[in-house]
């Protein structure tokens, strides 16, 4: 068990247990070292929505530097340790304490990650698409959680191992873990799909590069059918017009617009979800960045093979 006389990460298991040690009905978990203030009735709104739902915790949009920061809805399968819940979440204390009682690891980097994975096994969190608080001042230093636990930094291998341990435990708990010793093969012949493979391109304001990306995808030589699904995330620089022309010229190009969605920001992950759930998606799905191209005309064939 951790000691109280050392400095722990804001996202450590120790910090999560400390927050749950009071007698409040709802617990605010700060996910970043910054000063915030609730907007008019913001906290009451969070509490009310959480009270009326079966969700273990709630998160919302917020204001930072005068700009609205839109988040995206959590859904089953949102496992990334850096999924953006904003700067704070509000948790039902009874759910948090029950969950923490089952946590045996003393993570320094993955405390919050471990907690929220366990909470989502109880029920899905709820996203409130309203700016319920404002970030007044950032107080992050070079030793902040964001810099200290940057996943791609090889110096942070210890925190990477913690994240991997937490998610492995979670996958085992939900029956989603596949051991490397498992010899069972997936039957890829099941199901009916419009094409064998789809190249998915999420895009926003890539007028200068999107044509090259699409041409690169269309130029692929394969012995199977494929299409190119481009998800336009509210481009306003001429990208949408380019996509419209390609859709008219080639039956392989399918476009999806996010402009009719009730929430503004969905990010690359949200675009990807729209594509794979669409009627156009093939048996296999491959992502291509909107400013990238395939290195050869046999790349897609090699990927699917």
URUR-V822081 format. One record per residue. N is the residue number from 0. RES is the residue in one letter. SS is DSSP state (2 for helix, 1 for strand, 0 for the rest). NEAR is the number of other ideal C-beta (glycine too) atoms within 12 Angstrom. Layout:
N&RES&SS&NEAR  N&RES&SS&NEAR
//
This chain:
0&X&0&12  1&X&0&21  2&X&0&10  3&X&0&13  4&X&0&7  5&X&0&12  6&X&0&14  7&X&0&26  8&X&0&35  9&X&0&32  10&X&0&37  11&X&0&35  12&X&2&34  13&X&2&32  14&X&2&33  15&X&2&39  16&X&2&31  17&X&2&21  18&X&2&32  19&X&0&30  20&X&0&16  21&X&0&14  22&X&0&10  23&X&0&19  24&X&0&17  25&X&1&30  26&X&1&35  27&X&1&31  28&X&1&38  29&X&1&29  30&X&0&39  31&X&0&33  32&X&0&25  33&X&1&26  34&X&1&18  35&X&1&30  36&X&1&20  37&X&1&26  38&X&0&23  39&X&0&14  40&X&0&14  41&X&2&28  42&X&2&24  43&X&2&17  44&X&2&25  45&X&2&38  46&X&2&28  47&X&2&19  48&X&2&28  49&X&2&35  50&X&2&18  51&X&0&14  52&X&0&21  53&X&0&17  54&X&0&29  55&X&0&35  56&X&1&43  57&X&1&44  58&X&1&41  59&X&1&40  60&X&1&34  61&X&1&36  62&X&1&25  63&X&1&24  64&X&0&13  65&X&0&11  66&X&1&14  67&X&1&23  68&X&1&29  69&X&0&30  70&X&0&36  71&X&0&34  72&X&0&30  73&X&0&32  74&X&0&21  75&X&0&15  76&X&0&20  77&X&0&29  78&X&0&26  79&X&0&20  80&X&0&33  81&X&0&26  82&X&0&29  83&X&0&29  84&X&0&38  85&X&0&41  86&X&0&38  87&X&1&36  88&X&1&44  89&X&1&42  90&X&1&42  91&X&1&34  92&X&2&26  93&X&2&22  94&X&2&33  95&X&2&36  96&X&2&26  97&X&2&19  98&X&2&33  99&X&2&32  100&X&0&15  101&X&0&21  102&X&0&32  103&X&0&16  104&X&0&30  105&X&0&24  106&X&0&37  107&X&0&32  108&X&0&38  109&X&0&40  110&X&2&40  111&X&2&45  112&X&2&43  113&X&2&39  114&X&2&44  115&X&2&41  116&X&2&39  117&X&2&37  118&X&2&40  119&X&2&32  120&X&2&26  121&X&2&24  122&X&0&22  123&X&0&22  124&X&0&40  125&X&1&34  126&X&1&34  127&X&1&35  128&X&1&26  129&X&1&29  130&X&1&30  131&X&1&38  132&X&1&37  133&X&1&27  134&X&1&31  135&X&1&18  136&X&1&15  137&X&1&16  138&X&0&16  139&X&0&20  140&X&0&14  141&X&0&10  142&X&0&15  143&X&0&19  144&X&2&33  145&X&2&26  146&X&2&20  147&X&2&25  148&X&0&34  149&X&0&21  150&X&0&25  151&X&0&12  152&X&0&15  153&X&2&10  154&X&2&13  155&X&2&23  156&X&2&16  157&X&2&20  158&X&2&33  159&X&2&24  160&X&2&19  161&X&2&30  162&X&2&33  163&X&2&23  164&X&2&27  165&X&2&34  166&X&2&30  167&X&2&24  168&X&2&26  169&X&2&30  170&X&2&19  171&X&2&16  172&X&2&19  173&X&2&18  174&X&0&9  175&X&0&17  176&X&0&17  177&X&0&14  178&X&0&11  179&X&0&8  180&X&0&7  181&X&0&9  182&X&0&8  183&X&0&9  184&X&0&9  185&X&0&12  186&X&0&8  187&X&0&15  188&X&0&10  189&X&0&9  190&X&0&13  191&X&0&11  192&X&0&23  193&X&0&20  194&X&0&28  195&X&0&28  196&X&1&36  197&X&1&40  198&X&1&44  199&X&1&40  200&X&1&46  201&X&1&39  202&X&1&43  203&X&0&32  204&X&0&21  205&X&0&30  206&X&0&22  207&X&0&16  208&X&0&25  209&X&2&40  210&X&2&28  211&X&2&24  212&X&2&33  213&X&2&40  214&X&2&24  215&X&2&26  216&X&2&39  217&X&2&29  218&X&0&24  219&X&0&33  220&X&0&16  221&X&0&28  222&X&0&14  223&X&0&21  224&X&0&21  225&X&1&38  226&X&1&40  227&X&1&45  228&X&1&42  229&X&1&47  230&X&1&45  231&X&1&40  232&X&0&38  233&X&0&26  234&X&0&29  235&X&0&14  236&X&0&19  237&X&0&19  238&X&2&33  239&X&2&28  240&X&2&18  241&X&2&31  242&X&2&36  243&X&2&21  244&X&2&18  245&X&2&31  246&X&2&25  247&X&2&12  248&X&2&16  249&X&0&21  250&X&0&16  251&X&0&29  252&X&1&32  253&X&1&33  254&X&1&37  255&X&1&37  256&X&1&27  257&X&0&32  258&X&0&19  259&X&0&12  260&X&0&23  261&X&0&14  262&X&0&23  263&X&0&22  264&X&0&26  265&X&0&33  266&X&2&28  267&X&2&25  268&X&2&28  269&X&2&32  270&X&2&34  271&X&2&33  272&X&2&30  273&X&2&33  274&X&2&37  275&X&2&27  276&X&0&19  277&X&0&26  278&X&0&17  279&X&0&30  280&X&0&32  281&X&0&32  282&X&0&24  283&X&1&27  284&X&1&32  285&X&1&33  286&X&1&31  287&X&0&39  288&X&0&25  289&X&0&36  290&X&0&21  291&X&0&22  292&X&0&25  293&X&0&29  294&X&0&14  295&X&0&14  296&X&0&17  297&X&0&16  298&X&2&24  299&X&2&38  300&X&2&22  301&X&2&17  302&X&2&24  303&X&2&24  304&X&0&14
//
